[in-house]
Amino acid sequence: MPETPDVSAAQVRERANIGTKEPEGPHRFDPAALAAWMTTHVDSYDGPLAVRQFRGGQSNPTYQLRTPTANYVLRRKPPGKLLPSAHAVDREFRVISALYPTGFPVARPFALCTDDDVIGTWFYIMEMVEGRIFWDQSLPELAPAERSAVFRAQIGTLASLHNLDHAAIGLSRYGRPGNYMARQVDRWARQYKASETRHIDEMERLIAWLPTTVPHQDRTSVVHGDYRMDNMIFHPVEPHVVAVLDWELGTLGDPLADFTYVLTNWINGPISLITDLAAHGIPTMEETIKQYCGLTGRSGIENLDWFFAYNFFRLAGITQGILGRVRDGTASHPDAANAEPRVAALAKLAWSYAVRAGAE
């Protein structure tokens, strides 16, 4: 039997800290104040408490909370000036609190704090789910059969979300039930203009064209709003989803917004660079559409080009929002300032699909 290697306490702590860093600057807070709050509001909490901030992310700062008996995750509003309706951690907490009892894969929610005096902004605490996060959607670390299973799990989980009866789980007032795409176009246009740092002609054309061509919404469901593979935790060894993360943009809306957003990965991203998807183990876009439609009782997806134009427009707006936070001094990622070229590229891509959908 091989000998157990001698691992020091410092090495154990370092392994636990992979992907995290010490909170810095405006993202720091008093751990003692948080620990006192958790003692009162989080069942079974028992300190001492160690706080680390997860690396990456452009929106709500997220922290790893470790104790001798349990590990937690804290998500908070960022400090400083914020755009209207953005960073709604209370809405995140509400939706995972409704989804968790259904068996849909989300982290267990513990408590929400709306008292700015504790750490400086609103926040909530949830369990820390262990598993795999796939940052590169081409899944280079997996064999072809495993890749196929992961992609099918991603779509199957999305379909199960869209099939839930939102009223039955207490989310009938989580959002307005109709006219979702028109409201989304308006939202991202307004937030783009609020964060605008330079004129982009294609964005102005999209802001004028998209509201006049919105497809009819025939279904309403809980939508995630940012459903992508790196917002999921997969089982450590099996190809199924154990937690869907980052519900900041969640609401009631058109489920096709979520699904067509997933499809954009076949157009712009690592998947689009793979010439032989079958050999790689990744389903084609057509196969993915067939799977989703089969699980949700649809005969097909209409207006794909419009939805692609909208999704790339929205991504341009989100990316511009990052630049707005750089301007306002509230960006949470050190590379946020490098986002500027991406805004124009996404706007051009969005307009190309608008033209395919009939824009002139």
N, C-alpha and C positions, 0 to 999 in steps of 0.2 A: 504494500500500500504506500503511495507516495506521501512524503511528509507534508504537513500543512505549512505553507510559508509563514514566516514571522512577519505579520503586518502590524505596523505601529498604529497607535491611535491617530496620529497626524495623517497617515496614509488613508485611513478609513474616512476621516473628515474630508480629505481632498477628493476622494472618489465620490462622496455624496455631493460635493460642490460642483461637479462637472455641469457645465451649462449655466452656472450662476456666477454672480459677482457680489462684492460688497456694495450695498446701496450708496450712491454718490450724490452730492449736490442736493438739488431740490427733492430728490427721490428718497432721501433719508428721513427717518422718523425715530421717535423714542421707543425702543422695544419694550421698555418697562411699562409704558402707558398701554401698549397693545396687550401685553401679558395680563395686566390688571383687568382690561376689558374682556379678554377671552375667559378669564377665571369666572366671570359672572355670566357670560353669554354663550359659551361653547361647552356643551356637555362633555364630561370626561377629560377636559383639558387639564394637564398637569405639567408644569414647567420643570426645569428652566427652558427658555425659548431662545432659539438661534434663528436669525433672520438673514436670508440671502435674496438678492433680486435675480430673476431669470434674465439671461441675456437675450437680445433680440426683441422684436415686437415694436410697433410704432404707435400704439394707442394706449390702452390702459396698462400702466405698470403692474407687473405681476411678481409676487414674491413667494419664495419657498420658506415655510415655517417648520422647523424641526424641533421635536421634543424627545425625551428619552422613550416615550411610549407610543407616539403617533406623529404623523407628518401631515401638514396642511398646506393649502395654497391660499394666498390673499391676492385679490384683485381690487384695485382702487382707481378712482378718478385721478388723472395727473394733476399736479398743482398748477396754478396760474390761470391765465385767461383761456376759456374754452368756447368752442363753437356751440350755438344753440342745439339742444337735443343730443349732443354727442356725449360719449363716455358714460352712458346710463347704466352704472353697475347695479342699480336697484332693479332694472328690467332684466338684466342677466340673472340676478338672484331669483327673481320671480319665475322665469321660465324653467330654470333647472329644478326649482322646488316643485313645479307642476309635473315635469317630465320624470323625475327620479322615481316616484312611486309606480309609474307605468312599466318600468323595466327598460325603458329606452336608455341607451348608454350615456349617462352624464355623471359627473362627479357628485357625490353626496353633498348637499348644501348644509351648512351649519348655522350661520348667522349673518345678518346684514347690519351695518352700522351707518346711520345717517347723521352722526354727530361729528362735525369737522374738528372738534377739540381733541379727539382721541389721537389721530395721526395726521390731521391736516386736511383730509378729504374723505368723502364717503368710501366705504369698502365693504367687501364681504369675504367670508371664510368658507372654503369647501375642502373636501378631502383631497389628498394628493394621490392620484391614480398612477400606479406603476405600469409600465409597458413600453411599447416602441412608438416613436414618432418618425415618420418617413418624410424627411425634408426635401429630398429629390424624388419627384413623382415618376421618374423613369425606373426607380427602385433597383439601382445597380447592385445592391447587396443581396438580392433574392434570385432564386432560380425561376425560370419561366412559369412553371406551374404555380409557384407561390405568388408571383406577380399577378397572374390571372385571378387567383382567389382573393387577393387583397383588393383589386379593383372591383370585383363583384361584391365584396363586403361593403365597400364604400357606397356603391349604388344601392345595395339592399338596405343599408341603414338609412339612407336618404329617403327611400321609398316608404320605409316604416314611419319616419317622421311625418311625411306628407299624408299618410293614411290615418293618422291619429285623429280622433274626434276632439278638436280643440275645446269645444264647449263642455264636453263631458269631463275634461280634466281641469276645468276652472280657468280657461284662458279665453273665454268669449269676449273679454274686454282688453285683451293683450294688444289689440290693434284694430283699426277699422277694417271691416270685412271686404270692401270692394274698392275698385279704382286704384289698386296698389301700384301698378306700373306708372300711371300718371303721377301719383304722389312721389314715387321714387325718382322719376325724372326731375320733378320740381325740386325735390330735396337736394339731389346731387348738383343740380345747376346752381342753386342758392349757395350751397357750401363751397362749390368751386369758386364762385364769384367772391365769397367772403375771404377766401384764401389766395386769390389770384395774385401772381407776382409778375406775369407778363402776358401779353395778348397772344392767343393761339387761334388762328382763323378757323380751324376745323372744330374746335370746341364751340365757337360762336354759332357755326352752322348747325351743329348737333343740338345746341340749346334751342334753336329755332325749329328744327325739323322733328325731333323726337316727340314733343307733346302733341303734335298734330297727327301722329300716325300710330298711337298706342293700340296694340291688339286687345280684343275683348277678353276679359278675365272670366273663365268658366268655372274655376274652383278656388276655394279659399282654404288655406292650411297654415299651420305654424311653419314659418320659413326661418332658416338660420341666418341668411344674409351674407355669410362668408364661408360657405361650405367648401372646404378643400382639405386635401389629405394631411397637411401639416397642422390642421386644427383638430386632429383626431389622435387618440392614443389607441394603438392596437395591442392585443394580447401579446405577452412576451414571446410566445412561440407559435401561437395559432393565428390564422388569418381572419380574425373577427375584431370588430371595434368594441373597446371597453369603455371609451368616453369620447364624446364630442365636446370640444372646448370652444371658448370665445364666442359667447352669445350676444355680444354688444349690439349687433345689428338685427337681432331677432325681432319678429313681430308676426302679425297675421298678414298673409299676402298671397300672391300668385306663386304656387309651387314651381312653375316653370322658370321663375327668376333664379331659384337655387339650382335647378337641374341644368339650365343652359349655361350658368356660370361654371359648373363642372366641365361642361363640354368645351369651353374656351381653352382648356388645357391641350386639346388636340390641335389647336390653331396657333397658340402662342405659349411656348414653354418647352420643357425637355421632351415631352411626348411628341411634339410636332417635328422634332429632329430625328426621330427613329424611322427608318425607311421600311423595315419589315416588322410590323407590330406583332404578327402572328408568331414569328420566330422568337421575339422578345417576350411573349406571353402576355401582351397587353391587348385588350379588346379594341376593335376599331370603334370610331364614333357611332357608326351604324349599329354595331352589336350592343353598344352601351345604351343607345336609344331604345332598341328592342327590349333589353332587359328592364329598363325603367318603365316603359309603357306596359309591359306584361305584368309588372308588380303593382301598377297603379291603375290598371284598367283603361288605358288609353289606346287609341288606334294609331296614333302618330303624333308628331310635334309640328305644328304649323308656325310660320313666321320666324323661322330660325335666324335668318339674316337680321331681322329687326332686333331680336334678343341679343345677338352677338354685338350689334352696334351699341345697344344699350349697355351691355356688360363692360365693353372696353371703354365707353364713355364714363361709366361709374368708376372703373379702376383709375381712369385719368383723374377724376374728381377726388377720389380717396388719396391718390398720390400727391395731388396738389395740396390737399389738406395737411400732409406731412410737411410740405414746404412752408405752409402757413404757420405750422407750429415752430419751425426753424425761425421764421421771421419774428414770432412772438416769444421765443425763448422757452417753449414748453416741449420740444421734441424729446422723446425718450430713447432714441437710438443714435449712436455716434455717427452713423453713416447717412442720417436723414437728409442732409444737405445735398447728397449726391443723387437725389431722386428727380431733379429737374429735367434731364434729358428724357426720362421715361414718360413724363406727362405728354410731351409733344408726340412721341412715338405711339402712345396709346390712342391719342386723339386722331392721328392719321389712320390707324388701324380701324378705329370705330367708324370713321367717315367712309372708309372703303366698303364696310358692310352696309352702311346706310345707303350707299350708291347701289349696291346689289339689291337692296330692299326697295329701290325705287326713288331715292332722293336724287335731286338734280342740282 
